[in-house]
């Protein structure tokens, strides 16, 4: 039996196991269950003394790992099977989304106070890493790093201190996510930066982002995003602490390969019901999720699946986490226009109208007058902030042509969304 010890804030929570047949299992540690502070790892893994089967625990633990091509590339870099969640977590589980660390038996997590010696990255180092990430996501296996993030896009957890980017030391909590552009699509840095800035400007809670631009040796500008981790917090002593989180697929017990509603994954009704069941402030978070659905429709983001929404676990319990991974997918004809989660009976952006929004309101347990009012208010706000957001990002070195195209798309879609319900 192979074992990984699951740690949370320096305490043993339980063990993830793999039997000789390759099956995963998880059991909470008795000492964890006996403490007054005991909390479940996931809404789908309630506290209990009995072990959880692979079917019960894999959605959460498999959901900590990269997906699709990123998972394949990581497995190849590490020399393990991409189907082997346990082997991947054995290599990558030292720094994952949320507060957990998965370590081999006999290993102790480093105290969050350190001391750590992260490696400063010069511009040339960052460019080298950006070129290396497609082949070695998360720099898997390099320099003793054990980093993992879910998702299908290349990225790297890093430490940012006084504006400088540093490669974390083993066991050190990272503070930001470095996201290079997606090679096969044009202007994804501009796209995500604009979407995130627009969301913040209209009052949605989002992870803070900072676009950066470097010059390659041939003078070509190279852009990337730094996304501040909402699952990390700096305490009064200046120490970075991990906060627990899980995405909606993990919380609902849905494995990552079924994240799309068309493949049996969660729909928006499931997401709203989840918030009503587990959030400590359901009324607030239901409205926040409603606003996120409207925003994604306004900018043309059809890929807002359940792994793109998360619960953040604070001292008093879970709340809806800030938004992340916002992108206008309609800008890329190669991508499907089908919604990852239907809005009412509308499966595509083009099918949205007053009737489908009324269907959505009914499914989400909301009144249509409220939904209509939020759509109109947000549309009006978006149209006002488009030009200032574009100008701000242009001044930060992002490509003017890409920004202009994005603004045109978002303006057109927002106006159409407004006209459908006005």
C-alpha positions as CSV (number, residue, x, y, z in Angstrom):
1,X,0.0,0.0,0.0
2,X,1.4,3.4,-1.0
3,X,0.6,6.4,1.2
4,X,0.7,10.2,1.0
5,X,0.1,12.1,4.2
6,X,-2.3,15.0,3.8
7,X,-1.3,18.1,5.9
8,X,-3.3,21.2,6.6
9,X,-1.6,24.1,8.5
10,X,1.0,21.8,9.9
11,X,-1.4,19.2,11.1
12,X,-2.1,15.7,9.7
13,X,-5.6,15.5,8.2
14,X,-5.4,12.0,6.8
15,X,-3.8,9.7,4.3
16,X,-4.3,9.2,0.6
17,X,-3.5,5.7,-0.3
18,X,-3.1,3.5,-3.5
19,X,-3.5,-0.2,-3.2
20,X,-1.6,-2.8,-5.2
21,X,-4.4,-2.7,-7.9
22,X,-3.9,1.1,-8.3
23,X,-7.1,2.1,-6.6
24,X,-7.1,5.4,-4.6
25,X,-8.5,5.7,-1.1
26,X,-8.7,8.4,1.6
27,X,-9.2,8.2,5.3
28,X,-9.3,11.0,7.9
29,X,-6.7,10.7,10.7
30,X,-8.3,9.8,14.0
31,X,-6.5,12.6,15.8
32,X,-7.9,15.1,13.2
33,X,-11.5,13.9,13.8
34,X,-11.0,14.2,17.6
35,X,-10.0,17.9,17.5
36,X,-12.6,20.7,17.9
37,X,-11.1,22.5,14.9
38,X,-11.6,19.5,12.6
39,X,-12.9,20.6,9.1
40,X,-13.6,18.5,6.0
41,X,-11.3,18.8,3.1
42,X,-14.3,19.1,0.8
43,X,-18.0,19.5,0.7
44,X,-17.9,16.1,-1.0
45,X,-15.7,14.5,1.7
46,X,-17.6,15.0,5.0
47,X,-15.9,14.2,8.3
48,X,-16.2,10.5,9.2
49,X,-14.0,7.7,10.4
50,X,-14.7,5.3,7.5
51,X,-12.5,5.3,4.5
52,X,-13.5,6.9,1.2
53,X,-13.4,4.8,-2.0
54,X,-11.7,5.9,-5.2
55,X,-15.1,7.0,-6.6
56,X,-15.7,9.3,-3.6
57,X,-12.2,10.8,-3.2
58,X,-10.8,11.0,-6.7
59,X,-12.9,14.1,-7.7
60,X,-11.2,16.1,-5.0
61,X,-7.7,14.8,-5.2
62,X,-7.7,14.4,-9.0
63,X,-9.0,17.9,-9.2
64,X,-5.7,19.2,-7.7
65,X,-3.8,18.2,-10.8
66,X,-3.3,19.8,-14.3
67,X,-5.7,18.8,-17.0
68,X,-5.7,17.8,-20.7
69,X,-2.4,18.5,-22.5
70,X,-0.8,19.9,-19.4
71,X,-1.4,16.7,-17.5
72,X,0.1,14.7,-20.4
73,X,3.2,16.9,-20.6
74,X,3.7,16.8,-16.8
75,X,3.5,13.0,-16.8
76,X,6.0,12.7,-19.6
77,X,8.4,15.1,-17.8
78,X,8.2,13.0,-14.7
79,X,8.2,9.6,-16.4
80,X,4.9,8.4,-14.9
81,X,1.5,7.4,-16.3
82,X,-0.8,10.4,-16.9
83,X,-3.7,8.2,-15.6
84,X,-1.9,7.7,-12.3
85,X,-3.3,10.4,-10.0
86,X,-1.3,9.1,-7.0
87,X,2.0,9.1,-8.8
88,X,1.4,12.7,-10.1
89,X,0.4,13.9,-6.6
90,X,3.5,12.2,-5.1
91,X,5.6,14.4,-7.4
92,X,3.5,17.6,-7.4
93,X,1.6,17.7,-4.1
94,X,3.8,19.9,-2.1
95,X,2.1,23.2,-3.2
96,X,-1.4,22.9,-4.6
97,X,-4.5,25.1,-4.8
98,X,-5.7,25.6,-1.3
99,X,-4.1,24.9,2.0
100,X,-3.1,21.3,1.7
101,X,0.2,19.6,1.2
102,X,0.5,16.0,0.2
103,X,3.9,14.5,1.3
104,X,5.5,11.1,1.5
105,X,5.4,9.3,4.9
106,X,8.2,10.5,7.0
107,X,8.4,13.9,5.4
108,X,7.5,17.1,7.4
109,X,6.1,20.2,5.8
110,X,8.3,23.3,6.0
111,X,6.9,25.9,8.5
112,X,5.3,28.8,6.6
113,X,7.7,31.1,8.5
114,X,10.6,29.5,6.7
115,X,13.3,30.5,6.4
116,X,13.1,30.2,2.6
117,X,15.6,31.2,-0.1
118,X,13.6,31.7,-3.3
119,X,15.6,32.3,-6.4
120,X,15.2,35.7,-8.0
121,X,14.4,35.5,-11.7
122,X,16.0,37.9,-14.2
123,X,14.2,38.7,-17.4
124,X,16.1,36.1,-19.3
125,X,15.2,33.5,-16.7
126,X,11.5,34.3,-17.1
127,X,11.7,34.1,-20.9
128,X,13.4,30.7,-20.6
129,X,10.7,29.5,-18.2
130,X,8.0,30.7,-20.6
131,X,9.5,28.7,-23.4
132,X,10.0,25.7,-21.2
133,X,6.5,25.5,-19.7
134,X,4.8,23.8,-22.7
135,X,7.2,20.9,-22.3
136,X,7.5,20.9,-18.5
137,X,4.4,22.5,-17.0
138,X,4.9,23.8,-13.4
139,X,8.7,23.0,-14.1
140,X,7.8,19.5,-13.0
141,X,10.7,17.7,-11.5
142,X,13.1,20.6,-11.6
143,X,15.1,21.8,-8.7
144,X,13.1,19.8,-6.1
145,X,9.9,21.8,-6.9
146,X,6.5,20.0,-6.1
147,X,4.0,22.4,-7.6
148,X,0.5,21.7,-9.0
149,X,-2.4,23.8,-10.3
150,X,-5.6,22.5,-12.0
151,X,-6.4,23.7,-15.5
152,X,-5.5,23.2,-19.1
153,X,-3.4,26.3,-19.6
154,X,0.4,26.5,-18.9
155,X,1.2,28.4,-15.8
156,X,3.7,28.5,-12.9
157,X,3.2,29.4,-9.2
158,X,5.8,31.9,-8.2
159,X,6.7,34.3,-5.4
160,X,6.4,38.1,-5.9
161,X,8.2,40.3,-3.5
162,X,8.7,44.1,-3.9
163,X,7.7,43.7,-7.5
164,X,10.3,41.0,-8.2
165,X,9.4,37.5,-9.5
166,X,11.1,34.7,-7.6
167,X,11.1,30.9,-8.1
168,X,9.8,29.5,-4.8
169,X,12.0,27.4,-2.5
170,X,10.8,23.8,-1.8
171,X,7.8,24.0,0.6
172,X,7.4,27.8,0.3
173,X,3.9,29.2,-0.1
174,X,3.7,30.9,-3.5
175,X,1.9,34.2,-3.9
176,X,1.2,34.6,-7.6
177,X,0.6,32.6,-10.8
178,X,2.6,33.4,-13.8
179,X,0.5,32.8,-17.0
180,X,2.2,33.1,-20.4
181,X,0.0,33.6,-23.4
182,X,-1.5,30.5,-25.1
183,X,0.6,29.9,-28.1
184,X,-2.2,28.7,-30.5
185,X,-4.4,31.7,-29.8
186,X,-3.7,35.4,-30.5
187,X,-3.6,37.9,-27.7
188,X,-4.7,35.8,-24.7
189,X,-2.7,38.0,-22.3
190,X,-4.6,41.1,-23.5
191,X,-7.9,39.1,-23.5
192,X,-7.6,37.8,-19.9
193,X,-6.2,41.1,-18.6
194,X,-9.0,43.1,-20.1
195,X,-11.7,40.6,-18.9
196,X,-10.4,40.6,-15.4
197,X,-10.0,44.4,-15.2
198,X,-13.5,44.9,-16.6
199,X,-15.0,42.5,-14.1
200,X,-13.3,44.4,-11.3
201,X,-14.4,47.8,-12.7
202,X,-18.1,46.8,-12.7
203,X,-17.8,45.6,-9.1
204,X,-17.2,41.9,-9.4
205,X,-14.7,40.4,-6.9
206,X,-11.8,39.0,-9.0
207,X,-8.2,37.9,-8.3
208,X,-6.0,40.9,-8.9
209,X,-4.0,40.7,-12.2
210,X,-0.9,42.5,-13.4
211,X,0.2,42.3,-17.1
212,X,3.9,42.4,-17.7
213,X,5.9,42.8,-20.9
214,X,9.5,41.8,-21.6
215,X,11.7,42.2,-24.6
216,X,13.2,39.0,-26.1
217,X,16.7,39.0,-27.4
218,X,15.5,39.8,-30.9
219,X,13.4,42.7,-29.6
220,X,10.1,41.0,-29.8
221,X,7.7,41.9,-26.9
222,X,6.7,39.0,-24.7
223,X,3.7,39.5,-22.5
224,X,2.4,37.5,-19.6
225,X,0.1,37.9,-16.6
226,X,0.8,37.8,-12.9
227,X,-2.3,36.7,-11.1
228,X,-2.4,37.2,-7.3
229,X,-3.4,34.0,-5.5
230,X,-6.6,34.5,-3.5
231,X,-5.8,31.3,-1.6
232,X,-2.8,33.0,0.0
233,X,-2.8,35.8,2.6
234,X,-0.1,37.8,4.2
235,X,-0.5,38.0,8.0
236,X,0.3,40.7,10.4
237,X,3.9,39.4,10.6
238,X,4.4,39.6,6.9
239,X,4.2,35.8,6.5
240,X,2.4,34.2,3.6
241,X,-0.2,31.8,4.8
242,X,-2.2,29.2,2.8
243,X,-6.0,29.3,2.7
244,X,-8.0,26.3,1.8
245,X,-10.2,26.3,-1.3
246,X,-11.8,23.9,-3.7
247,X,-13.5,24.3,-7.1
248,X,-17.2,23.5,-7.7
249,X,-16.4,20.1,-9.4
250,X,-14.4,19.0,-6.3
251,X,-17.2,20.2,-4.0
252,X,-19.9,18.4,-6.0
253,X,-17.8,15.2,-6.3
254,X,-17.4,15.5,-10.1
255,X,-14.1,14.3,-11.6
256,X,-12.3,16.9,-13.7
257,X,-12.7,15.1,-17.0
258,X,-16.5,15.6,-16.6
259,X,-16.4,19.4,-15.9
260,X,-18.6,20.2,-18.9
261,X,-22.4,19.9,-18.5
262,X,-22.7,18.2,-21.8
263,X,-20.5,15.4,-20.5
264,X,-22.5,14.9,-17.3
265,X,-20.8,17.7,-15.3
266,X,-22.5,20.3,-13.1
267,X,-25.0,22.9,-14.5
268,X,-25.7,26.3,-13.2
269,X,-28.6,25.0,-11.1
270,X,-26.1,22.7,-9.3
271,X,-23.8,25.6,-8.7
272,X,-26.5,27.9,-7.2
273,X,-27.8,25.0,-5.0
274,X,-24.2,24.3,-3.8
275,X,-23.9,27.9,-2.6
276,X,-27.2,27.8,-0.8
277,X,-26.2,24.6,0.9
278,X,-22.6,25.4,2.0
279,X,-21.9,29.1,1.9
280,X,-21.9,31.0,5.2
281,X,-23.4,33.9,3.3
282,X,-25.7,32.3,0.7
283,X,-27.7,35.4,-0.1
284,X,-24.6,37.4,-1.0
285,X,-22.8,34.6,-2.9
286,X,-25.9,33.7,-5.0
287,X,-26.0,37.3,-6.3
288,X,-22.2,37.2,-6.9
289,X,-22.6,34.1,-8.9
290,X,-25.5,35.6,-10.8
291,X,-23.3,38.6,-11.7
292,X,-20.6,36.3,-12.9
293,X,-23.0,34.4,-15.2
294,X,-24.1,37.8,-16.7
295,X,-20.6,39.0,-17.1
296,X,-19.4,35.9,-18.9
297,X,-22.4,36.2,-21.3
298,X,-21.6,39.9,-21.8
299,X,-17.9,39.4,-22.8
300,X,-18.6,36.2,-24.7
301,X,-17.0,33.6,-22.4
302,X,-18.6,30.2,-23.3
303,X,-16.0,28.2,-21.3
304,X,-17.2,29.1,-17.8
305,X,-17.4,25.5,-16.4
306,X,-17.6,24.4,-12.8
307,X,-13.9,24.2,-12.3
308,X,-13.8,28.0,-13.0
309,X,-15.7,28.7,-9.8
310,X,-14.4,27.9,-6.3
311,X,-15.2,28.0,-2.6
312,X,-12.7,29.8,-0.4
313,X,-12.6,28.5,3.2
314,X,-12.1,31.2,5.8
315,X,-12.1,31.0,9.6
316,X,-15.9,30.9,9.7
317,X,-16.6,28.7,6.7
318,X,-16.8,28.7,2.9
319,X,-17.7,31.6,0.6
320,X,-17.6,32.0,-3.1
321,X,-14.0,32.7,-4.1
322,X,-13.0,35.6,-6.3
323,X,-13.4,35.0,-10.0
324,X,-10.5,33.9,-12.2
325,X,-9.7,32.6,-15.7
326,X,-12.1,35.1,-17.4
327,X,-11.6,35.1,-21.1
328,X,-13.7,36.2,-24.2
329,X,-13.7,32.8,-25.9
330,X,-15.9,34.1,-28.7
331,X,-12.8,35.9,-30.1
332,X,-11.4,32.6,-31.2
333,X,-13.5,30.9,-33.9
334,X,-11.6,27.6,-33.3
335,X,-13.3,27.4,-29.8
336,X,-16.8,26.0,-29.4
337,X,-19.5,28.6,-28.9
338,X,-21.5,26.1,-26.8
339,X,-21.8,27.0,-23.2
340,X,-19.9,24.9,-20.7
341,X,-23.0,25.3,-18.5
342,X,-26.3,26.2,-20.2
343,X,-28.1,29.4,-19.4
344,X,-31.7,28.3,-19.2
345,X,-32.2,26.2,-22.3
346,X,-29.6,28.2,-24.3
347,X,-26.7,26.1,-25.3
348,X,-24.9,28.9,-27.2
349,X,-24.2,32.6,-26.8
350,X,-26.3,33.3,-29.9
351,X,-29.4,31.6,-28.4
352,X,-29.6,34.0,-25.4
353,X,-32.8,36.1,-25.2
354,X,-35.3,37.2,-22.6
355,X,-37.0,33.8,-22.6
356,X,-33.8,31.9,-21.9
357,X,-32.9,34.3,-19.2
358,X,-36.3,33.8,-17.6
359,X,-35.7,30.0,-17.8
360,X,-32.3,30.5,-16.1
361,X,-33.9,32.6,-13.4
362,X,-36.3,29.8,-12.6
363,X,-33.6,27.1,-12.6
364,X,-31.4,29.2,-10.3
365,X,-34.2,30.0,-7.9
366,X,-34.2,33.7,-8.7
367,X,-36.9,36.1,-9.8
368,X,-36.6,37.2,-13.4
369,X,-37.1,40.9,-12.5
370,X,-34.0,40.7,-10.4
371,X,-32.0,39.0,-13.2
372,X,-33.2,41.5,-15.8
373,X,-32.2,44.4,-13.5
374,X,-28.7,43.0,-12.9
375,X,-28.2,42.5,-16.6
376,X,-29.2,46.0,-17.5
377,X,-27.2,47.6,-14.7
378,X,-24.1,45.5,-15.5
379,X,-24.4,46.2,-19.2
380,X,-24.6,50.0,-18.6
381,X,-21.5,49.8,-16.3
382,X,-19.5,47.7,-18.8
383,X,-20.1,50.1,-21.6
384,X,-18.8,53.0,-19.4
385,X,-15.6,51.3,-18.3
386,X,-14.5,49.7,-21.6
387,X,-12.5,52.7,-22.9
388,X,-10.7,53.5,-19.6
389,X,-9.7,49.8,-19.1
390,X,-8.4,49.6,-22.7
391,X,-6.3,52.8,-22.2
392,X,-4.9,51.6,-18.9
393,X,-3.8,48.3,-20.4
394,X,-2.3,50.0,-23.4
395,X,-0.2,52.1,-21.1
396,X,1.1,49.0,-19.5
397,X,2.6,47.7,-22.7
398,X,-0.1,45.4,-24.1
399,X,-0.8,45.3,-27.8
400,X,-3.1,48.1,-28.9
401,X,-4.5,46.2,-31.9
402,X,-5.5,43.2,-29.8
403,X,-7.1,45.5,-27.2
404,X,-9.1,47.4,-29.8
405,X,-10.4,44.1,-31.3
406,X,-11.5,42.9,-27.8
407,X,-13.2,46.2,-26.9
408,X,-15.2,46.0,-30.2
409,X,-16.3,42.4,-29.4
410,X,-17.2,43.1,-25.8
411,X,-19.1,46.3,-26.8
412,X,-21.1,44.5,-29.5
413,X,-21.9,41.6,-27.2
414,X,-22.9,43.8,-24.3
415,X,-25.2,45.9,-26.4
416,X,-26.8,42.8,-27.9
417,X,-27.3,41.3,-24.4
418,X,-28.9,44.5,-23.2
419,X,-31.2,44.8,-26.2
420,X,-32.4,41.2,-25.7
421,X,-33.9,41.9,-22.3
422,X,-34.6,45.7,-22.3
